[in-house]
Amino acid sequence: MNASAPLLDIVFFDLDDTLYSTTSFAQTARSNAVNAMIDAGLQISYDAGIAELSEVVAEFSINYHSHFGQLLARLGPDAVGERNPAVLIAAGVVAYHRSKEAGLVILDDAREVLKHLSASGVRLGVISAGLQVKQAEKLIRLGGLDYFDPTAIFFSDQVGVSKPNPKIYAKACAHVGVEPDRAMYVGDRPLHDVAPARSVGMRTVHYTGAGGKYGSEVGTAEPHHTLSDLRALIGILRDEYGLAV
């Protein structure tokens, strides 16, 4: 293959359960929050508390602003007792944010591949679903910001389109001035990442190495590549797409 004529102009990455293990982090953070609330006086067992909190998250979405407040509302006054409910909520919030400091860590293979590709001059971007500041905070906490073209970072909350609507992928490509067939997307979800990105013409990589809860969902389109270790992407980009990496 002629190395002077690469077949790709940009590689986009998902954020959650791709650059870091969102599923693992969320489980740890919620566990720490429930324990902290119990330590602050919440009168409930850990198992009952974590089960109820999991229901709150499932019913109100991960982006809901008051998971711990809803937890107390569901548990009722007997669980709060004589404690000030604001203190119990704050205990959970503080424990959750401390977990962010310790637990938002970029995966080893992701860090290595991003470092290698950016040093090789490959244009890298992000397409992530979620609230813009929340997703941007994750990217900064992970220490991954410097690897990406600052004009190629897209969050669904800003774009006005969210996954699995394929328009988010088409809009990202148009914004960076790249035809979809010259762009690649790396993500963990067959239905939200692979299928819609492929439908607009992008090359797709299904990444399973983060062990995310959606990695085993049944997709409607075959990815061009399936990887359990992102470091394998370097050889693929070099050998199959002609990038000088």
Secondary structure in CASP SS format (residue, H / E / C, confidence):
PFRMAT SS
TARGET T0000
AUTHOR 0000-0000-0000
METHOD secondary structure of the structure
MODEL  1
M C 1.00
N C 1.00
A C 1.00
S C 1.00
A C 1.00
P C 1.00
L C 1.00
L C 1.00
D C 1.00
I E 1.00
V E 1.00
F E 1.00
F E 1.00
D C 1.00
L C 1.00
D E 1.00
D C 1.00
T C 1.00
L C 1.00
Y E 1.00
S C 1.00
T H 1.00
T H 1.00
S H 1.00
F H 1.00
A H 1.00
Q H 1.00
T H 1.00
A H 1.00
R H 1.00
S H 1.00
N H 1.00
A H 1.00
V H 1.00
N H 1.00
A H 1.00
M H 1.00
I H 1.00
D H 1.00
A C 1.00
G C 1.00
L C 1.00
Q C 1.00
I C 1.00
S C 1.00
Y H 1.00
D H 1.00
A H 1.00
G H 1.00
I H 1.00
A H 1.00
E H 1.00
L H 1.00
S H 1.00
E H 1.00
V H 1.00
V H 1.00
A H 1.00
E H 1.00
F H 1.00
S C 1.00
I C 1.00
N C 1.00
Y C 1.00
H C 1.00
S C 1.00
H H 1.00
F H 1.00
G H 1.00
Q H 1.00
L H 1.00
L H 1.00
A H 1.00
R H 1.00
L H 1.00
G C 1.00
P H 1.00
D H 1.00
A H 1.00
V H 1.00
G C 1.00
E C 1.00
R C 1.00
N C 1.00
P H 1.00
A H 1.00
V H 1.00
L H 1.00
I H 1.00
A H 1.00
A H 1.00
G H 1.00
V H 1.00
V H 1.00
A H 1.00
Y H 1.00
H H 1.00
R H 1.00
S H 1.00
K H 1.00
E H 1.00
A H 1.00
G H 1.00
L C 1.00
V C 1.00
I C 1.00
L C 1.00
D H 1.00
D H 1.00
A H 1.00
R H 1.00
E H 1.00
V H 1.00
L H 1.00
K H 1.00
H H 1.00
L H 1.00
S H 1.00
A H 1.00
S C 1.00
G C 1.00
V C 1.00
R C 1.00
L E 1.00
G E 1.00
V E 1.00
I E 1.00
S E 1.00
A C 1.00
G C 1.00
L C 1.00
Q H 1.00
V H 1.00
K H 1.00
Q H 1.00
A H 1.00
E H 1.00
K H 1.00
L H 1.00
I H 1.00
R H 1.00
L C 1.00
G C 1.00
G C 1.00
L H 1.00
D H 1.00
Y H 1.00
F C 1.00
D C 1.00
P C 1.00
T C 1.00
A C 1.00
I E 1.00
F E 1.00
F E 1.00
S H 1.00
D H 1.00
Q H 1.00
V H 1.00
G C 1.00
V C 1.00
S C 1.00
K C 1.00
P C 1.00
N C 1.00
P C 1.00
K H 1.00
I H 1.00
Y H 1.00
A H 1.00
K H 1.00
A H 1.00
C H 1.00
A H 1.00
H H 1.00
V H 1.00
G C 1.00
V C 1.00
E C 1.00
P H 1.00
D H 1.00
R H 1.00
A E 1.00
M E 1.00
Y E 1.00
V E 1.00
G E 1.00
D C 1.00
R C 1.00
P H 1.00
L H 1.00
H H 1.00
D H 1.00
V H 1.00
A H 1.00
P H 1.00
A H 1.00
R H 1.00
S H 1.00
V C 1.00
G C 1.00
M C 1.00
R E 1.00
T E 1.00
V E 1.00
H E 1.00
Y E 1.00
T C 1.00
G C 1.00
A C 1.00
G C 1.00
G C 1.00
K C 1.00
Y C 1.00
G C 1.00
S C 1.00
E C 1.00
V C 1.00
G C 1.00
T C 1.00
A C 1.00
E C 1.00
P C 1.00
H C 1.00
H E 1.00
T E 1.00
L E 1.00
S C 1.00
D C 1.00
L C 1.00
R C 1.00
A H 1.00
L H 1.00
I H 1.00
G H 1.00
I H 1.00
L H 1.00
R H 1.00
D H 1.00
E C 1.00
Y C 1.00
G C 1.00
L C 1.00
A C 1.00
V C 1.00
END
